[in-house]
């Protein structure tokens, strides 16, 4: 598919009959595109706390290191795309750095395509047809000339391959840059420094392991997960959680997965392009 390697996954979701709740959109190594199906997306806390709460039919968000707060009244439906920052130039016509730490109405980035695509997927017959529509419309939009500088792309891939555990000095040597030059080029293109991007990648791995064990009905061993993800100890992981999520791991699990257990009728589906 045209989008393979650029979009990690499409996550389709439809929830009905749930208790009203708030959800944290946590930092991750992916940019976000959300296309709603029925209800608009109710963002009550932006990455930039100076922005007022607002509602969106479609949203694009860059890499960030603080949570987005989303509210719902018991019903939610849509598709979330997890987009590599290396795809930003080809897909959005700008480096990921220009969208860092912001979340904006999708039409500001995708133009008229945002509403056209949202209307098409809302009228489509099921998830697979929706995913195929996204593939076709975004694939036709790709501009392969929008390339990330090779050394920055290589540095980003090293960060992901090491899940944030490779020292920045090692990455700089690997790509042939000084640390200072790598930091400047990386931040301009990706939107985070290599060190901050590494911390986000490591945090993302840890929280997904916590989530997987919790949803499997197994009590997460936070200390073991911290060690397995390259943290010096459990306290180190807790500090990162408080910075990136605003909560400790235990608080986050109680808040988020209390919500999941009370979500009423849910219809999730994932597609990997």
Secondary structure, 3 states (H helix, E strand, C coil): CCCCCCEEEEEEEEEECCCCEEEEECCCCEEEEEEECCCCEEEEECCCCCCCCEEECEEEECCCCCCEEEEECCCEEEEEEEEEHHHHHHHHCCCHHHHCCCEEECHHHHCCHHHHHHHHHHHCCCHHHHHHHHHHHHHHHCCCCCCCCHHHHHHHHHHHHCCCCCCHHHHHHHHCCCHHHHHHHHHHHHCCCHHHHHHHHHHHHHHHHHHHHHHCCCCCCHHHHHHHCCCCCHHHHHHHHHHHHCCCHHHHHHHHHHHHHCCCEECCEEECC
